[in-house]
Each structure stands twice: as structure tokens, then as C-alpha cells.
């Protein structure tokens, strides 16, 4: 699955990369270089981060499914016990 950022997110990330270089490396970086760095990060790092997010989401969902029998349990044959 190809990771595709929406244009607004991409613009914000490019700006963030530029600010990072200015603040942390005392060097300014142009929009083109920032965009190329972002593209590299998305292609190289993105799949690993995405895959880990899927593993984390599966783990949370499996925990929730395991709790279904407790949280959604309803006692049976209780009508006559109430009278």
C-alpha cells in the first residue's frame, strides 16, 4: 500500500521540516529540499511506522474483542428469579 499524504498535510510537513532545520541546525533549507526530504521519509520510514500502527491497532482491537464476553454478557433464564 502506497502512503499518500493529503496536500494540506504535505504543506504543513514541508514547513515543519524547514522550521526544524532553521531552529535545530542553524541552517535554512529551501522548499524543494524539504519536499525531497519529506518524500524520502515517507517512502523509507513511512511503511515501518504504518505497519507498527496496524500492529498496535490490532492489539487494541483484540483486547476489546476478548472483553466482549464479560462486558456484553447477559445472564440467562432470570425471569423466574425476579418474581
VMD Tcl script that builds the backbone (N, CA, C; Angstrom):
set m [mol new atoms 249]
animate dup $m
set s [atomselect $m all]
$s set {name element resname resid chain x y z} {
  {N N UNK 1 A 0.842 -1.177 0.000}
  {CA C UNK 1 A 0.000 0.000 0.000}
  {C C UNK 1 A 0.891 1.246 0.000}
  {N N UNK 2 A 0.679 2.122 -0.930}
  {CA C UNK 2 A 1.439 3.362 -1.022}
  {C C UNK 2 A 0.879 4.381 -0.045}
  {N N UNK 3 A 1.749 5.017 0.707}
  {CA C UNK 3 A 1.323 6.056 1.637}
  {C C UNK 3 A 1.251 7.368 0.883}
  {N N UNK 4 A 0.095 7.975 0.881}
  {CA C UNK 4 A -0.112 9.248 0.181}
  {C C UNK 4 A -0.656 10.256 1.174}
  {N N UNK 5 A 0.067 11.335 1.331}
  {CA C UNK 5 A -0.366 12.407 2.224}
  {C C UNK 5 A -1.295 13.347 1.473}
  {N N UNK 6 A -2.269 13.893 2.191}
  {CA C UNK 6 A -3.109 14.881 1.516}
  {C C UNK 6 A -2.303 16.174 1.368}
  {N N UNK 7 A -2.630 17.002 0.393}
  {CA C UNK 7 A -1.821 18.193 0.093}
  {C C UNK 7 A -1.639 19.141 1.283}
  {N N UNK 8 A -2.671 19.319 2.091}
  {CA C UNK 8 A -2.555 20.219 3.245}
  {C C UNK 8 A -1.544 19.689 4.255}
  {N N UNK 9 A -1.601 18.390 4.520}
  {CA C UNK 9 A -0.651 17.775 5.450}
  {C C UNK 9 A 0.763 17.873 4.902}
  {N N UNK 10 A 0.916 17.623 3.621}
  {CA C UNK 10 A 2.238 17.705 2.991}
  {C C UNK 10 A 2.817 19.112 3.121}
  {N N UNK 11 A 2.008 20.121 2.884}
  {CA C UNK 11 A 2.478 21.509 3.001}
  {C C UNK 11 A 2.904 21.824 4.433}
  {N N UNK 12 A 2.100 21.371 5.388}
  {CA C UNK 12 A 2.445 21.622 6.795}
  {C C UNK 12 A 3.736 20.912 7.180}
  {N N UNK 13 A 3.930 19.698 6.675}
  {CA C UNK 13 A 5.152 18.962 6.983}
  {C C UNK 13 A 6.377 19.607 6.346}
  {N N UNK 14 A 6.238 20.086 5.135}
  {CA C UNK 14 A 7.351 20.789 4.477}
  {C C UNK 14 A 7.733 22.007 5.313}
  {N N UNK 15 A 6.753 22.757 5.750}
  {CA C UNK 15 A 7.031 23.916 6.607}
  {C C UNK 15 A 7.678 23.510 7.914}
  {N N UNK 16 A 7.235 22.399 8.477}
  {CA C UNK 16 A 7.804 21.916 9.726}
  {C C UNK 16 A 9.261 21.506 9.554}
  {N N UNK 17 A 9.573 20.850 8.447}
  {CA C UNK 17 A 10.961 20.475 8.156}
  {C C UNK 17 A 11.819 21.722 8.019}
  {N N UNK 18 A 11.312 22.723 7.330}
  {CA C UNK 18 A 12.070 23.970 7.168}
  {C C UNK 18 A 12.321 24.633 8.524}
  {N N UNK 19 A 11.303 24.667 9.363}
  {CA C UNK 19 A 11.464 25.258 10.702}
  {C C UNK 19 A 12.451 24.448 11.533}
  {N N UNK 20 A 12.393 23.125 11.419}
  {CA C UNK 20 A 13.314 22.272 12.167}
  {C C UNK 20 A 14.763 22.573 11.794}
  {N N UNK 21 A 15.041 22.654 10.512}
  {CA C UNK 21 A 16.404 22.948 10.079}
  {C C UNK 21 A 16.868 24.304 10.580}
  {N N UNK 22 A 15.996 25.278 10.535}
  {CA C UNK 22 A 16.355 26.620 10.994}
  {C C UNK 22 A 16.619 26.622 12.498}
  {N N UNK 23 A 15.739 25.986 13.262}
  {CA C UNK 23 A 15.851 26.017 14.720}
  {C C UNK 23 A 16.924 25.073 15.265}
  {N N UNK 24 A 17.060 23.904 14.686}
  {CA C UNK 24 A 17.941 22.893 15.270}
  {C C UNK 24 A 19.308 22.793 14.620}
  {N N UNK 25 A 19.411 23.230 13.388}
  {CA C UNK 25 A 20.677 23.064 12.683}
  {C C UNK 25 A 21.278 24.390 12.266}
  {N N UNK 26 A 20.637 25.471 12.684}
  {CA C UNK 26 A 21.106 26.814 12.323}
  {C C UNK 26 A 21.391 26.933 10.833}
  {N N UNK 27 A 20.527 26.352 10.053}
  {CA C UNK 27 A 20.682 26.352 8.606}
  {C C UNK 27 A 19.283 26.372 7.994}
  {N N UNK 28 A 19.127 27.190 6.992}
  {CA C UNK 28 A 17.810 27.178 6.351}
  {C C UNK 28 A 17.825 26.175 5.200}
  {N N UNK 29 A 16.658 25.663 4.917}
  {CA C UNK 29 A 16.512 24.670 3.857}
  {C C UNK 29 A 15.362 25.143 2.973}
  {N N UNK 30 A 15.546 25.060 1.691}
  {CA C UNK 30 A 14.524 25.518 0.756}
  {C C UNK 30 A 13.356 24.546 0.675}
  {N N UNK 31 A 12.298 24.995 0.034}
  {CA C UNK 31 A 11.098 24.171 -0.087}
  {C C UNK 31 A 11.372 22.887 -0.866}
  {N N UNK 32 A 12.140 22.976 -1.945}
  {CA C UNK 32 A 12.429 21.792 -2.745}
  {C C UNK 32 A 13.181 20.736 -1.935}
  {N N UNK 33 A 14.223 21.158 -1.215}
  {CA C UNK 33 A 14.979 20.209 -0.395}
  {C C UNK 33 A 14.118 19.628 0.717}
  {N N UNK 34 A 13.285 20.464 1.315}
  {CA C UNK 34 A 12.393 19.981 2.372}
  {C C UNK 34 A 11.401 18.968 1.802}
  {N N UNK 35 A 10.894 19.239 0.624}
  {CA C UNK 35 A 9.935 18.332 -0.027}
  {C C UNK 35 A 10.616 17.002 -0.390}
  {N N UNK 36 A 11.849 17.069 -0.868}
  {CA C UNK 36 A 12.594 15.842 -1.191}
  {C C UNK 36 A 12.881 15.027 0.064}
  {N N UNK 37 A 13.228 15.698 1.156}
  {CA C UNK 37 A 13.464 15.006 2.418}
  {C C UNK 37 A 12.174 14.356 2.914}
  {N N UNK 38 A 11.074 15.076 2.821}
  {CA C UNK 38 A 9.783 14.525 3.219}
  {C C UNK 38 A 9.444 13.297 2.373}
  {N N UNK 39 A 9.643 13.396 1.070}
  {CA C UNK 39 A 9.360 12.268 0.174}
  {C C UNK 39 A 10.196 11.050 0.564}
  {N N UNK 40 A 11.469 11.274 0.859}
  {CA C UNK 40 A 12.343 10.184 1.290}
  {C C UNK 40 A 11.821 9.557 2.586}
  {N N UNK 41 A 11.476 10.388 3.559}
  {CA C UNK 41 A 10.996 9.883 4.851}
  {C C UNK 41 A 9.709 9.085 4.689}
  {N N UNK 42 A 8.794 9.598 3.887}
  {CA C UNK 42 A 7.530 8.891 3.681}
  {C C UNK 42 A 7.777 7.541 3.013}
  {N N UNK 43 A 8.642 7.510 2.022}
  {CA C UNK 43 A 8.907 6.257 1.304}
  {C C UNK 43 A 9.756 5.279 2.113}
  {N N UNK 44 A 10.711 5.793 2.867}
  {CA C UNK 44 A 11.646 4.922 3.577}
  {C C UNK 44 A 11.172 4.581 4.990}
  {N N UNK 45 A 10.676 5.557 5.720}
  {CA C UNK 45 A 10.265 5.346 7.103}
  {C C UNK 45 A 8.772 5.049 7.235}
  {N N UNK 46 A 7.996 5.621 6.338}
  {CA C UNK 46 A 6.543 5.521 6.414}
  {C C UNK 46 A 6.010 4.105 6.529}
  {N N UNK 47 A 6.445 3.173 5.676}
  {CA C UNK 47 A 5.905 1.814 5.767}
  {C C UNK 47 A 6.159 1.152 7.125}
  {N N UNK 48 A 7.324 1.362 7.711}
  {CA C UNK 48 A 7.609 0.777 9.026}
  {C C UNK 48 A 6.697 1.366 10.096}
  {N N UNK 49 A 6.505 2.661 10.056}
  {CA C UNK 49 A 5.629 3.322 11.025}
  {C C UNK 49 A 4.185 2.882 10.807}
  {N N UNK 50 A 3.769 2.818 9.559}
  {CA C UNK 50 A 2.409 2.389 9.216}
  {C C UNK 50 A 2.170 0.960 9.696}
  {N N UNK 51 A 3.107 0.067 9.418}
  {CA C UNK 51 A 2.960 -1.331 9.825}
  {C C UNK 51 A 2.876 -1.464 11.344}
  {N N UNK 52 A 3.688 -0.691 12.064}
  {CA C UNK 52 A 3.636 -0.729 13.525}
  {C C UNK 52 A 2.299 -0.206 14.029}
  {N N UNK 53 A 1.768 0.817 13.382}
  {CA C UNK 53 A 0.459 1.346 13.763}
  {C C UNK 53 A -0.627 0.295 13.574}
  {N N UNK 54 A -0.535 -0.479 12.507}
  {CA C UNK 54 A -1.502 -1.544 12.265}
  {C C UNK 54 A -1.392 -2.619 13.350}
  {N N UNK 55 A -0.171 -2.994 13.710}
  {CA C UNK 55 A 0.035 -3.981 14.781}
  {C C UNK 55 A -0.557 -3.458 16.092}
  {N N UNK 56 A -0.319 -2.193 16.398}
  {CA C UNK 56 A -0.852 -1.597 17.619}
  {C C UNK 56 A -2.382 -1.584 17.597}
  {N N UNK 57 A -2.968 -1.218 16.460}
  {CA C UNK 57 A -4.423 -1.185 16.336}
  {C C UNK 57 A -5.003 -2.592 16.479}
  {N N UNK 58 A -4.372 -3.583 15.880}
  {CA C UNK 58 A -4.836 -4.965 16.004}
  {C C UNK 58 A -4.800 -5.414 17.461}
  {N N UNK 59 A -3.753 -5.044 18.169}
  {CA C UNK 59 A -3.616 -5.424 19.571}
  {C C UNK 59 A -4.748 -4.830 20.407}
  {N N UNK 60 A -5.044 -3.560 20.188}
  {CA C UNK 60 A -6.127 -2.904 20.923}
  {C C UNK 60 A -7.461 -3.563 20.596}
  {N N UNK 61 A -7.696 -3.825 19.322}
  {CA C UNK 61 A -8.954 -4.467 18.928}
  {C C UNK 61 A -9.078 -5.877 19.498}
  {N N UNK 62 A -7.989 -6.626 19.515}
  {CA C UNK 62 A -8.032 -7.976 20.080}
  {C C UNK 62 A -8.348 -7.936 21.571}
  {N N UNK 63 A -7.810 -6.941 22.280}
  {CA C UNK 63 A -8.128 -6.780 23.701}
  {C C UNK 63 A -9.610 -6.485 23.889}
  {N N UNK 64 A -10.150 -5.614 23.051}
  {CA C UNK 64 A -11.568 -5.265 23.140}
  {C C UNK 64 A -12.450 -6.468 22.827}
  {N N UNK 65 A -12.089 -7.238 21.819}
  {CA C UNK 65 A -12.859 -8.434 21.463}
  {C C UNK 65 A -12.798 -9.449 22.608}
  {N N UNK 66 A -11.652 -9.583 23.243}
  {CA C UNK 66 A -11.514 -10.521 24.355}
  {C C UNK 66 A -12.403 -10.125 25.531}
  {N N UNK 67 A -12.702 -8.848 25.677}
  {CA C UNK 67 A -13.546 -8.359 26.767}
  {C C UNK 67 A -15.036 -8.466 26.458}
  {N N UNK 68 A -15.401 -8.801 25.228}
  {CA C UNK 68 A -16.812 -8.846 24.848}
  {C C UNK 68 A -17.624 -9.801 25.711}
  {N N UNK 69 A -17.076 -10.956 25.996}
  {CA C UNK 69 A -17.843 -11.923 26.781}
  {C C UNK 69 A -18.140 -11.427 28.191}
  {N N UNK 70 A -17.306 -10.564 28.724}
  {CA C UNK 70 A -17.533 -10.005 30.054}
  {C C UNK 70 A -18.430 -8.779 29.986}
  {N N UNK 71 A -18.110 -7.853 29.122}
  {CA C UNK 71 A -18.850 -6.593 29.075}
  {C C UNK 71 A -20.213 -6.723 28.406}
  {N N UNK 72 A -20.401 -7.692 27.580}
  {CA C UNK 72 A -21.677 -7.845 26.871}
  {C C UNK 72 A -22.449 -9.081 27.321}
  {N N UNK 73 A -22.034 -9.686 28.399}
  {CA C UNK 73 A -22.701 -10.897 28.871}
  {C C UNK 73 A -24.025 -10.538 29.536}
  {N N UNK 74 A -25.020 -11.314 29.283}
  {CA C UNK 74 A -26.330 -11.140 29.913}
  {C C UNK 74 A -26.737 -12.488 30.497}
  {N N UNK 75 A -27.080 -12.480 31.759}
  {CA C UNK 75 A -27.485 -13.716 32.417}
  {C C UNK 75 A -28.754 -14.265 31.755}
  {N N UNK 76 A -28.813 -15.559 31.658}
  {CA C UNK 76 A -29.945 -16.215 31.010}
  {C C UNK 76 A -30.921 -16.774 32.045}
  {N N UNK 77 A -32.129 -16.952 31.622}
  {CA C UNK 77 A -33.168 -17.603 32.416}
  {C C UNK 77 A -33.353 -16.954 33.794}
  {N N UNK 78 A -33.466 -15.648 33.811}
  {CA C UNK 78 A -33.601 -14.925 35.079}
  {C C UNK 78 A -35.025 -14.452 35.357}
  {N N UNK 79 A -35.950 -14.716 34.461}
  {CA C UNK 79 A -37.298 -14.202 34.629}
  {C C UNK 79 A -37.917 -14.667 35.948}
  {N N UNK 80 A -37.812 -15.961 36.240}
  {CA C UNK 80 A -38.467 -16.505 37.428}
  {C C UNK 80 A -37.715 -16.124 38.700}
  {N N UNK 81 A -36.453 -15.761 38.600}
  {CA C UNK 81 A -35.702 -15.342 39.780}
  {C C UNK 81 A -36.135 -13.973 40.275}
  {N N UNK 82 A -36.715 -13.163 39.397}
  {CA C UNK 82 A -37.125 -11.807 39.745}
  {C C UNK 82 A -38.462 -11.772 40.476}
  {N N UNK 83 A -39.274 -12.802 40.371}
  {CA C UNK 83 A -40.617 -12.807 40.976}
  {C C UNK 83 A -40.615 -13.258 42.397}
}
mol reanalyze $m
mol bondsrecalc $m
mol representation Tube
mol addrep $m
